[in-house]
Amino acid sequence: MTSETSRGIVRSSELTRFRLAPNPGPMSLDGTNSYLIGAAGTAGRVAVDPGPLDEPHLRALAGDGPVELILITHRHADHTAAAARFSVLTGAPVRAADPAHCHGAPPLQDGETIHAAGVEIRVLATPGHTSDSLCFHLPQDGPHGSVLTGDTILGFGTTVLDYPDGTLGDYLESLDRLERLGPATVLPAHGPVLPALDAVARAYRDHRLGRLAQVRAALGSLGADAGAGVEDHVGAVTDAVYADVDPSVRRAAELSVAAQLDYLRTSGTVG
């Protein structure tokens, strides 16, 4: 058994590996994938989403090699709770879009290119799941590159729009942006690695548009006033569109419905 395997670190692409954090749950699925980026022959590492505050998990990540930089895809605690501790443990600065989650370094900017651990990392703003969601494009990672997608695209299922912070209009634009990257490898923060980012982004868009059609139909059957506040219809529409949803993720379904109702109202496409 290699030392890498004994630490629970798994190869995910030519330039990346990950360790699954011990935080499974209805929203985190099997747990958070904490990634390590680094070119062959380079000692340094870039860590992405250190995850929950779990000391064995952090020490396993830190034991892979010197961490030069810690990147955060978005503000949710299953990605950020350990960031400050991991920074202390490794001496590496933390960068995120949200200044509140930065430690010892400035916030990340859309379009910024980072060179670290022998790798080129391009920062892409992809709001929708949250307003501060980022993806990290590694154009040199294999024949088509790879993208660390955070919670913008998951390894299975679909993501939640954390309305009102996350909006459907932003999310659809983010999917368009990711589709333009072509068949890059998808490195999600939850779930397995996927091929062909462009195909996955199209499937996600089709799913959202299908849900919008269901929401429109639910509003029609309820005789709902499209001009009323979003909160007036969330419960009834969720009952109609997500009738079989598990109670553990009911709140997530309601958030997505609220985002869809807001999109339909503000875009003038209800009815």
N, C-alpha and C positions, 0 to 999 in steps of 0.2 A: 504494500500500500504506500503510495506516495504521500509526502507531507501535505500536498494540496488536497488529496482525497480525504486524508484524516481530519482536515479542518473543515470539510464539507464544502469546499470550493469546486465549482463545476465549470468546465469550459463551455462558453456560449457562442463564441465566434473566434476568428483569428486573433483579434485584439482584445477580447473581453472574456471575463469569467464572472461568476456570481456565487453568492452564498445566500441560501434561503433563510430569512430571519424567522425566529420561532414565534410568530404572531398570527397564526391562522384565525380566520373569523369570517362572518358573513360579508363584510366589505373588503377585507384584505385577501380573501380566497385562501390559498395555501400558505400565504405569508408574503412579506415584501422581499423581492429580489434585490439584494445589495450588490452592485456591480463594482468590479475592479477593471480598469482600462490600463493597458500597457503594451508597448511593442516588444517583440522578442529581443532579448539581449539588453533590455533596458531595466534597470533595477527599480526605478520609480513607478508609482501607481497613482492613478486618479480614481478615487472612490465616488460612487454615485448612490445617493439615498442610503445612508448607514442604517436607517430604520429605527426600530424600537430601542429603548434604553435597556439593552441586554448585554451584560459585560462579556460573557463567553463569546457571543456573536461578534462583538466589536474587536475583541482580542484575536479572534481567528482572522478577521479581515486585516487587522494591523500586522499580523504575523506573516503575511504574504510578501512583504517588502515595504520599503519606505514609501509612505503616502505623501505625495507632493501637494495634492489639492483634493478638496471634497466639494462635490457639486450636488445640488438639490433640484429635483424636477418640479416640486410644488410644496405648498405649505402644510399639507396634512400630516398629522402626528406619526402615522405609521411610516413616514419617510424622514421626518425631521427630529423626532424626539431624542435621538442619540447624537445629533450633530455636534452640539457643544462639547459633550463628553468625548466624542471621537476626535474632535479637534485638539483637545487637551492630551489625549492618549498618543496622538501621532505628531502633534506640532504643526499640522497642516491647516491652512485657512479654509473657511467654508464660504462658498458663493451660491447665491440663489437670486431669483428675480426680486423677491421680497426682502428688503433690507433687514427686517426683523429676524431673518434666518441666516444672515451673514455674520461671520466671525473672523475678524482680522483681514478682510478683503472687501472690495466694493461689490455692489449688486451686478448680476449678469445683465447684459444688454442683447436684445434681439439683433442677430446678424454678426455678433462678435465671434471671432475665431480664437480658440485657445490652443496653444502648443505646449503639451506637457506629457511626460512619460513616453516620449518618442512618438506621440500621436497627435494628429490634427482633429480638433473637436469644434464643430460649428454649432452655435447656440441658435435655436429656433423658438420664437414665442408661439405657443400653440394654446391660447386660452380657450376655455369652454368647460372643461371639467372643473377648473378653478380659473380665476382671472390671472393668476401668476404661473400657470402651467408652462413648462418648457420641455422641449425635446432636444436631444443631443445627437447630431449627425456625425458619424465617423466615415467620411468618404473613402478612406483607404482600407476599410475593414472588409476584405474579401472582394470578389469581382463586382459586386453592386453596392458596396458600402453597407452600413448598418445604421439604425436609429434607435437610441434609447428613448422609449416613448412615455415613460412614467405611467400615469393612469389615463393618458389621452387615448391610447389603444392598449387593450389588455390581451393576455395570451388566450383567454377564452371568455365568452360572454361579452357584454357591452359595459361601457363605463357610465357612471352617474354624473349628471350635470348638477353641480352643487349650487343651485339657484338660491338667492339672486347673484351670488358671486360669479358663478359660471352661467353662461347663457348659450342658447342653442345657435343663435346667429354666429357668435364667435366660434363655436365648435364646428359648424359646417365649414366655415372659412379655414379653420385649422386642418380639417380633413382634406380640403382641396390642396392646401400647401403641402401636406405630407404625401398625397398622391403624386404630386409632381416630382418627388424624389425617385420615383420608379421602383423597381423590384428589390429594394434594399431589405436586408434582414431586420425583422422586428424584434427588439430586445425590450420586452415589457417589464414593468415593475411588479406585476402579478401574473402568474401563469407561465406557460412554456414559450420558448422562442418560436417565432413564426417566419415563414418565407414571404417574400413579395409584399412589401408595404403598400404598394399601389393597389393591389387587389384587395387587401384588408381594408384600406381606407374607403374603397368603393362599397364594400360590403357594409361597413359601418354607416355610410351615408344612406344606402338603401334601407337599412334598418330604421334609421331615424325618420326618413321620409314615410316609411310604412307606419310608424307610430303616429306621425302627424295626421295621416289619413284616419287612423283609428280615433284619435282625439277629436278630429272634426266630426266624425260620425257620432261619437258619444255626445258631443255638444248638441248636435241636431236631434238626437233621440231624447235628450233631456229638455229640449226647448230652451236652451240656455241663452242668455243675453251675452253676445260676444263682447259688448262694451263694458261689462261688469269687471270688477277687480279679479285678478288671478285667483286670489284666495277663496273666492265664492264658489269655485267649481272643482277645486283640487280633489276633495274627497270623493265626490260622485264620479268624476272622470277616472280617477284611479281605480275605483270599484269596477268600472266598466272595462277599462283597457288592461288592467293588471289583476284580473279576477282571481287568478291562481297564485299570486305572489306569496311567498313565504312571509309570515309576520315579522321575521327578523330583518327583512329588507323592505318592509312597507314604507318606512320613512324615505328610503332612497327612491322608491318608485314615485312617491309624492313629490319629491324634489324634481325629478325628471318631468313629471306631468306639469308642474308649475312652470318649468322652463319652456315647455312646448306651448302651453297656453299663452305665456308672455310673448313668445315668438309669433304665434298666430295673430294675437291682438295687435302687436306693434307693427307687424308687416302687412296688416290689412288683408290677410288671407283666410280669415275665419268665414265660414258660411258656405 
